[in-house]
Amino acid sequence: MTDGEVEAATSTADRSNSESDADPDSDDRSPMSPTGEAVSADENGQRDADDAGPSVTLPQPVARLRREPTLALPFAIAGVFLTVLDWLRRADPLPTLATGGGEWTRLSIEYAGYPTGVPETARSLEAFVGLRPPYLVWGIGLEILAFAAVAVAGIATVARASADIERWDEALSGRRLLAYFGVVVSFDAVGRVLGSFDGGLLLGAVLAVPLFAAFVRAFAAPAFVVAGAGPLTALSRSWRATRGIGLRVLALVGCLGLAAWFLGSLPSVGTVLSTTVVGAAHAVSTVTVRAESDETAGVSD
């Protein structure tokens, strides 16, 4: 065989091998996208995860707090402040309700609708009825300080956990602080009004259904407020953000409420622990829902 015949045979064999490698029926080929481009397995897995919706579960914020423990610092400071307010409530002559510190008689879900903890004392609406002006100012002043503490902690934690907010201290502007404060007071007022009804187990079960539905739909409202939305706009965006994941958010609300009850029931340290752990986890969870909702909206746009 001449040298030219050897080269021709070699060229034919190479072409045959390349054609077999490009066989469309081969199982080793990469999956193709609708545009004809190869898509990696990682991209397919990411696409499947995106189609499944936001992964709203309690381990996610807990894992992030373990990686970034400083996110819980604002709520730790707020917990210490609320503990001082507990001591002041016990010391003044106004009627005070004991809400924690060793209350293990019944299982409870302590969920306020906004990131916070469970203080050991509280004041009912009836406690302010008929008070003389100095006592009324004192009592309302303590409640305002409590709201302000959790509002500042919530804004600081949400802003620090949000990737699209460059400086968390800028989120503490007057307008955002006022809007967040309004959300906190509104949720607390609804809880106090509903808590004043004493209609037994049946009425409590009837009221619990719409109340928890509202908690689920308004879950991400604090994060939208910190991002710059007004209270009503934040509630509307939170309603859209929780569509399709209501059951997962409801499970998260239940877990947060049970954790708040358990930690808040610990004597002496219940207020600090529940505020630090549950308040921070709740705040980070709202950021997760808002961020993934914004990503979905960006993709659809």
C-alpha positions as a Markdown table, in Angstrom:
| # | Residue | x | y | z |
|---|---|---|---|---|
| 1 | Met | 0.0 | 0.0 | 0.0 |
| 2 | Thr | 1.4 | 3.4 | -1.0 |
| 3 | Asp | 1.7 | 6.3 | 1.3 |
| 4 | Gly | -1.2 | 8.1 | -0.4 |
| 5 | Glu | -3.5 | 5.1 | 0.2 |
| 6 | Val | -2.5 | 5.0 | 3.9 |
| 7 | Glu | -3.3 | 8.7 | 4.3 |
| 8 | Ala | -6.7 | 8.3 | 2.5 |
| 9 | Ala | -7.7 | 5.3 | 4.8 |
| 10 | Thr | -6.7 | 7.2 | 7.9 |
| 11 | Ser | -8.8 | 10.3 | 6.8 |
| 12 | Thr | -11.8 | 8.0 | 6.2 |
| 13 | Ala | -11.5 | 6.4 | 9.6 |
| 14 | Asp | -11.2 | 9.8 | 11.3 |
| 15 | Arg | -14.4 | 11.1 | 9.5 |
| 16 | Ser | -16.2 | 7.9 | 10.6 |
| 17 | Asn | -15.2 | 8.3 | 14.2 |
| 18 | Ser | -16.3 | 12.0 | 14.3 |
| 19 | Glu | -19.7 | 11.1 | 12.7 |
| 20 | Ser | -20.3 | 8.4 | 15.4 |
| 21 | Asp | -19.4 | 10.9 | 18.1 |
| 22 | Ala | -22.0 | 13.4 | 16.7 |
| 23 | Asp | -24.7 | 10.7 | 16.5 |
| 24 | Pro | -27.9 | 12.4 | 17.5 |
| 25 | Asp | -29.1 | 9.2 | 19.1 |
| 26 | Ser | -26.2 | 9.0 | 21.5 |
| 27 | Asp | -27.1 | 9.0 | 25.2 |
| 28 | Asp | -24.0 | 11.1 | 26.1 |
| 29 | Arg | -25.1 | 14.3 | 24.4 |
| 30 | Ser | -26.0 | 17.4 | 26.4 |
| 31 | Pro | -29.6 | 18.4 | 26.6 |
| 32 | Met | -30.6 | 21.1 | 24.2 |
| 33 | Ser | -32.5 | 24.3 | 25.0 |
| 34 | Pro | -35.3 | 25.5 | 22.8 |
| 35 | Thr | -32.8 | 27.7 | 21.0 |
| 36 | Gly | -30.6 | 24.8 | 20.2 |
| 37 | Glu | -27.9 | 25.6 | 22.8 |
| 38 | Ala | -26.5 | 23.0 | 25.1 |
| 39 | Val | -27.7 | 23.2 | 28.7 |
| 40 | Ser | -25.7 | 21.8 | 31.6 |
| 41 | Ala | -27.1 | 19.6 | 34.3 |
| 42 | Asp | -26.6 | 22.3 | 36.9 |
| 43 | Glu | -28.6 | 24.7 | 34.8 |
| 44 | Asn | -31.4 | 22.2 | 34.5 |
| 45 | Gly | -31.4 | 21.6 | 38.2 |
| 46 | Gln | -31.5 | 25.4 | 38.8 |
| 47 | Arg | -34.4 | 25.7 | 36.3 |
| 48 | Asp | -36.3 | 22.9 | 38.1 |
| 49 | Ala | -35.7 | 24.6 | 41.5 |
| 50 | Asp | -37.0 | 27.9 | 40.1 |
| 51 | Asp | -40.1 | 26.2 | 38.7 |
| 52 | Ala | -40.8 | 24.8 | 42.2 |
| 53 | Gly | -41.1 | 28.3 | 43.7 |
| 54 | Pro | -39.4 | 29.9 | 46.7 |
| 55 | Ser | -37.9 | 27.6 | 49.3 |
| 56 | Val | -39.5 | 29.1 | 52.4 |
| 57 | Thr | -38.5 | 27.0 | 55.3 |
| 58 | Leu | -37.2 | 27.7 | 58.8 |
| 59 | Pro | -33.8 | 26.0 | 58.3 |
| 60 | Gln | -32.9 | 28.5 | 55.6 |
| 61 | Pro | -32.9 | 31.7 | 57.8 |
| 62 | Val | -31.4 | 29.7 | 60.7 |
| 63 | Ala | -28.5 | 28.6 | 58.5 |
| 64 | Arg | -27.9 | 32.1 | 57.4 |
| 65 | Leu | -27.9 | 33.4 | 61.0 |
| 66 | Arg | -25.3 | 30.7 | 61.8 |
| 67 | Arg | -23.2 | 32.0 | 58.9 |
| 68 | Glu | -23.8 | 35.7 | 59.8 |
| 69 | Pro | -24.5 | 35.9 | 63.5 |
| 70 | Thr | -24.2 | 39.7 | 63.5 |
| 71 | Leu | -27.6 | 39.8 | 61.7 |
| 72 | Ala | -29.1 | 38.9 | 65.1 |
| 73 | Leu | -27.3 | 41.7 | 67.0 |
| 74 | Pro | -30.1 | 44.4 | 66.5 |
| 75 | Phe | -32.7 | 42.0 | 68.0 |
| 76 | Ala | -30.4 | 41.0 | 70.8 |
| 77 | Ile | -30.1 | 44.7 | 71.8 |
| 78 | Ala | -33.9 | 45.1 | 71.4 |
| 79 | Gly | -34.3 | 42.0 | 73.6 |
| 80 | Val | -32.3 | 43.6 | 76.4 |
| 81 | Phe | -34.3 | 46.8 | 76.1 |
| 82 | Leu | -37.6 | 44.9 | 76.3 |
| 83 | Thr | -36.3 | 43.1 | 79.4 |
| 84 | Val | -35.8 | 46.5 | 81.0 |
| 85 | Leu | -39.3 | 47.5 | 80.0 |
| 86 | Asp | -40.6 | 44.3 | 81.6 |
| 87 | Trp | -39.0 | 45.3 | 84.9 |
| 88 | Leu | -40.5 | 48.8 | 84.6 |
| 89 | Arg | -44.0 | 47.4 | 84.0 |
| 90 | Arg | -43.7 | 45.3 | 87.1 |
| 91 | Ala | -42.5 | 48.2 | 89.2 |
| 92 | Asp | -45.3 | 50.7 | 88.2 |
| 93 | Pro | -48.8 | 50.5 | 89.6 |
| 94 | Leu | -50.6 | 50.0 | 86.3 |
| 95 | Pro | -52.3 | 46.6 | 85.6 |
| 96 | Thr | -49.8 | 44.2 | 84.0 |
| 97 | Leu | -50.3 | 40.9 | 82.3 |
| 98 | Ala | -47.7 | 38.1 | 82.6 |
| 99 | Thr | -47.1 | 36.6 | 79.2 |
| 100 | Gly | -44.0 | 34.5 | 79.7 |
| 101 | Gly | -41.4 | 33.4 | 82.2 |
| 102 | Gly | -42.3 | 29.8 | 82.9 |
| 103 | Glu | -45.8 | 29.6 | 81.4 |
| 104 | Trp | -45.9 | 25.9 | 80.4 |
| 105 | Thr | -49.5 | 25.0 | 81.1 |
| 106 | Arg | -50.6 | 25.0 | 77.5 |
| 107 | Leu | -49.1 | 24.9 | 74.0 |
| 108 | Ser | -49.3 | 28.3 | 72.3 |
| 109 | Ile | -48.3 | 29.9 | 69.0 |
| 110 | Glu | -46.9 | 33.4 | 69.8 |
| 111 | Tyr | -46.9 | 35.2 | 66.5 |
| 112 | Ala | -47.4 | 39.0 | 66.3 |
| 113 | Gly | -47.2 | 39.3 | 62.5 |
| 114 | Tyr | -43.9 | 41.3 | 62.5 |
| 115 | Pro | -40.4 | 40.3 | 63.7 |
| 116 | Thr | -40.3 | 40.5 | 67.4 |
| 117 | Gly | -40.1 | 38.3 | 70.5 |
| 118 | Val | -42.3 | 37.5 | 73.5 |
| 119 | Pro | -41.9 | 39.8 | 76.5 |
| 120 | Glu | -42.6 | 38.6 | 80.0 |
| 121 | Thr | -45.2 | 41.3 | 80.6 |
| 122 | Ala | -47.8 | 43.1 | 78.5 |
| 123 | Arg | -50.5 | 45.7 | 78.9 |
| 124 | Ser | -54.1 | 45.1 | 77.7 |
| 125 | Leu | -56.2 | 47.9 | 76.2 |
| 126 | Glu | -58.4 | 47.8 | 79.4 |
| 127 | Ala | -55.3 | 48.8 | 81.4 |
| 128 | Phe | -55.4 | 52.3 | 79.9 |
| 129 | Val | -59.0 | 53.0 | 80.5 |
| 130 | Gly | -59.8 | 55.6 | 83.2 |
| 131 | Leu | -56.1 | 56.5 | 83.9 |
| 132 | Arg | -55.1 | 59.9 | 85.1 |
| 133 | Pro | -53.0 | 61.8 | 82.5 |
| 134 | Pro | -49.6 | 61.2 | 84.1 |
| 135 | Tyr | -50.2 | 57.5 | 84.4 |
| 136 | Leu | -51.7 | 57.4 | 80.9 |
| 137 | Val | -48.7 | 59.1 | 79.4 |
| 138 | Trp | -46.3 | 56.8 | 81.3 |
| 139 | Gly | -48.1 | 53.6 | 80.2 |
| 140 | Ile | -48.5 | 54.6 | 76.5 |
| 141 | Gly | -44.9 | 55.9 | 76.5 |
| 142 | Leu | -43.6 | 52.4 | 77.5 |
| 143 | Glu | -45.6 | 50.8 | 74.7 |
| 144 | Ile | -44.2 | 53.3 | 72.2 |
| 145 | Leu | -40.7 | 52.5 | 73.3 |
| 146 | Ala | -41.3 | 48.8 | 72.9 |
| 147 | Phe | -42.6 | 49.3 | 69.4 |
| 148 | Ala | -39.7 | 51.6 | 68.5 |
| 149 | Ala | -37.2 | 49.0 | 69.8 |
| 150 | Val | -38.5 | 46.2 | 67.6 |
| 151 | Ala | -39.1 | 48.5 | 64.7 |
| 152 | Val | -35.4 | 49.7 | 64.6 |
| 153 | Ala | -34.2 | 46.2 | 65.1 |
| 154 | Gly | -36.4 | 44.9 | 62.3 |
| 155 | Ile | -35.3 | 47.6 | 59.8 |
| 156 | Ala | -31.6 | 47.2 | 60.7 |
| 157 | Thr | -31.8 | 43.4 | 60.3 |
| 158 | Val | -33.8 | 43.4 | 57.1 |
| 159 | Ala | -31.6 | 46.0 | 55.5 |
| 160 | Arg | -28.4 | 44.2 | 56.4 |
| 161 | Ala | -29.8 | 40.9 | 55.1 |
| 162 | Ser | -31.0 | 42.5 | 51.8 |
| 163 | Ala | -28.4 | 42.3 | 49.0 |
| 164 | Asp | -30.0 | 45.3 | 47.1 |
| 165 | Ile | -29.6 | 47.8 | 50.0 |
| 166 | Glu | -26.0 | 49.1 | 50.1 |
| 167 | Arg | -26.1 | 50.8 | 53.5 |
| 168 | Trp | -28.4 | 49.5 | 56.2 |
| 169 | Asp | -28.2 | 52.7 | 58.2 |
| 170 | Glu | -29.8 | 54.6 | 55.3 |
| 171 | Ala | -32.9 | 52.4 | 55.7 |
| 172 | Leu | -33.4 | 54.0 | 59.1 |
| 173 | Ser | -34.6 | 57.2 | 57.4 |
| 174 | Gly | -37.6 | 59.0 | 58.9 |
| 175 | Arg | -40.1 | 57.9 | 56.2 |
| 176 | Arg | -39.2 | 54.2 | 56.3 |
| 177 | Leu | -39.0 | 54.2 | 60.1 |
| 178 | Leu | -42.5 | 55.8 | 60.3 |
| 179 | Ala | -43.9 | 53.3 | 57.7 |
| 180 | Tyr | -42.4 | 50.3 | 59.5 |
| 181 | Phe | -43.6 | 51.7 | 62.8 |
| 182 | Gly | -47.1 | 52.0 | 61.4 |
| 183 | Val | -47.1 | 48.3 | 60.2 |
| 184 | Val | -45.9 | 47.2 | 63.7 |
| 185 | Val | -48.6 | 49.2 | 65.5 |
| 186 | Ser | -51.3 | 48.1 | 63.1 |
| 187 | Phe | -50.5 | 44.4 | 63.6 |
| 188 | Asp | -50.3 | 44.8 | 67.4 |
| 189 | Ala | -53.6 | 46.7 | 67.5 |
| 190 | Val | -55.4 | 44.0 | 65.6 |
| 191 | Gly | -53.9 | 41.4 | 67.9 |
| 192 | Arg | -54.9 | 43.3 | 71.0 |
| 193 | Val | -58.5 | 43.8 | 69.8 |
| 194 | Leu | -58.9 | 40.2 | 68.9 |
| 195 | Gly | -57.3 | 39.2 | 72.2 |
| 196 | Ser | -59.9 | 41.2 | 74.1 |
| 197 | Phe | -62.7 | 38.9 | 72.9 |
| 198 | Asp | -63.6 | 36.1 | 75.3 |
| 199 | Gly | -65.9 | 33.9 | 73.3 |
| 200 | Gly | -64.5 | 30.5 | 74.2 |
| 201 | Leu | -62.8 | 27.9 | 72.1 |
| 202 | Leu | -65.3 | 28.0 | 69.2 |
| 203 | Leu | -65.0 | 31.8 | 68.7 |
| 204 | Gly | -61.2 | 31.5 | 69.0 |
| 205 | Ala | -61.1 | 28.8 | 66.3 |
| 206 | Val | -63.3 | 30.9 | 64.0 |
| 207 | Leu | -61.1 | 34.0 | 64.4 |
| 208 | Ala | -57.9 | 32.0 | 64.0 |
| 209 | Val | -58.6 | 31.1 | 60.4 |
| 210 | Pro | -58.8 | 34.6 | 58.9 |
| 211 | Leu | -56.1 | 35.8 | 61.3 |
| 212 | Phe | -53.5 | 33.3 | 60.1 |
| 213 | Ala | -54.6 | 33.8 | 56.5 |
| 214 | Ala | -53.8 | 37.5 | 57.0 |
| 215 | Phe | -50.5 | 36.7 | 58.6 |
| 216 | Val | -49.5 | 34.5 | 55.7 |
| 217 | Arg | -50.4 | 37.1 | 53.0 |
| 218 | Ala | -48.7 | 40.0 | 54.9 |
| 219 | Phe | -45.7 | 37.9 | 55.9 |
| 220 | Ala | -43.2 | 39.8 | 53.6 |
| 221 | Ala | -44.7 | 43.3 | 54.2 |
| 222 | Pro | -41.9 | 44.4 | 56.6 |
| 223 | Ala | -39.2 | 43.6 | 54.0 |
| 224 | Phe | -41.1 | 45.6 | 51.3 |
| 225 | Val | -41.4 | 48.5 | 53.7 |
| 226 | Val | -37.6 | 48.5 | 54.3 |
| 227 | Ala | -37.1 | 48.4 | 50.5 |
| 228 | Gly | -39.0 | 51.7 | 50.2 |
| 229 | Ala | -42.7 | 50.8 | 49.8 |
| 230 | Gly | -45.5 | 52.4 | 51.8 |
| 231 | Pro | -47.5 | 50.3 | 54.2 |
| 232 | Leu | -50.4 | 49.7 | 51.9 |
| 233 | Thr | -48.1 | 49.0 | 48.9 |
| 234 | Ala | -46.0 | 46.7 | 51.0 |
| 235 | Leu | -49.1 | 44.7 | 52.0 |
| 236 | Ser | -50.2 | 44.5 | 48.4 |
| 237 | Arg | -46.8 | 43.3 | 47.2 |
| 238 | Ser | -46.6 | 40.8 | 50.0 |
| 239 | Trp | -50.0 | 39.4 | 49.0 |
| 240 | Arg | -48.6 | 38.8 | 45.5 |
| 241 | Ala | -45.3 | 37.4 | 46.8 |
| 242 | Thr | -46.9 | 34.7 | 48.9 |
| 243 | Arg | -49.2 | 33.4 | 46.1 |
| 244 | Gly | -48.5 | 29.7 | 45.5 |
| 245 | Ile | -46.5 | 29.3 | 48.7 |
| 246 | Gly | -49.2 | 29.9 | 51.2 |
| 247 | Leu | -48.9 | 26.5 | 52.9 |
| 248 | Arg | -45.1 | 26.8 | 53.2 |
| 249 | Val | -45.4 | 30.3 | 54.7 |
| 250 | Leu | -48.1 | 29.0 | 57.1 |
| 251 | Ala | -45.8 | 26.2 | 58.2 |
| 252 | Leu | -43.1 | 28.8 | 58.8 |
| 253 | Val | -45.5 | 31.0 | 60.8 |
| 254 | Gly | -46.4 | 28.1 | 62.9 |
| 255 | Cys | -42.7 | 27.2 | 63.5 |
| 256 | Leu | -41.8 | 30.8 | 64.4 |
| 257 | Gly | -44.8 | 31.0 | 66.7 |
| 258 | Leu | -44.0 | 27.8 | 68.6 |
| 259 | Ala | -40.3 | 28.8 | 68.9 |
| 260 | Ala | -41.3 | 32.1 | 70.3 |
| 261 | Trp | -43.6 | 30.5 | 72.8 |
| 262 | Phe | -40.9 | 28.0 | 73.9 |
| 263 | Leu | -38.1 | 30.5 | 74.3 |
| 264 | Gly | -40.4 | 33.2 | 75.7 |
| 265 | Ser | -41.5 | 30.7 | 78.5 |
| 266 | Leu | -38.0 | 30.4 | 79.8 |
| 267 | Pro | -37.7 | 32.2 | 83.1 |
| 268 | Ser | -35.5 | 35.4 | 83.2 |
| 269 | Val | -34.0 | 35.1 | 79.8 |
| 270 | Gly | -37.2 | 34.4 | 77.8 |
| 271 | Thr | -37.6 | 37.9 | 76.4 |
| 272 | Val | -34.0 | 38.2 | 75.3 |
| 273 | Leu | -33.8 | 34.7 | 73.7 |
| 274 | Ser | -37.2 | 34.9 | 71.9 |
| 275 | Thr | -36.5 | 38.4 | 70.6 |
| 276 | Thr | -32.9 | 37.5 | 69.4 |
| 277 | Val | -33.6 | 34.2 | 67.8 |
| 278 | Val | -37.2 | 34.4 | 66.6 |
| 279 | Gly | -37.1 | 38.1 | 65.7 |
| 280 | Ala | -34.0 | 37.8 | 63.6 |
| 281 | Ala | -35.1 | 34.5 | 61.9 |
| 282 | His | -38.5 | 36.1 | 61.1 |
| 283 | Ala | -36.8 | 39.2 | 59.6 |
| 284 | Val | -34.4 | 37.2 | 57.5 |
| 285 | Ser | -37.3 | 35.0 | 56.2 |
| 286 | Thr | -39.2 | 38.1 | 55.0 |
| 287 | Val | -36.1 | 39.1 | 53.0 |
| 288 | Thr | -36.0 | 35.7 | 51.4 |
| 289 | Val | -39.6 | 35.9 | 50.2 |
| 290 | Arg | -39.2 | 39.4 | 48.9 |
| 291 | Ala | -35.9 | 38.7 | 47.1 |
| 292 | Glu | -37.3 | 35.6 | 45.3 |
| 293 | Ser | -40.5 | 37.5 | 44.5 |
| 294 | Asp | -38.5 | 40.3 | 42.9 |
| 295 | Glu | -36.4 | 37.8 | 40.9 |
| 296 | Thr | -39.6 | 36.1 | 39.6 |
| 297 | Ala | -41.0 | 39.4 | 38.7 |
| 298 | Gly | -37.8 | 40.4 | 36.9 |
| 299 | Val | -37.8 | 37.2 | 34.9 |
| 300 | Ser | -41.5 | 37.6 | 33.9 |
| 301 | Asp | -40.9 | 41.2 | 32.8 |
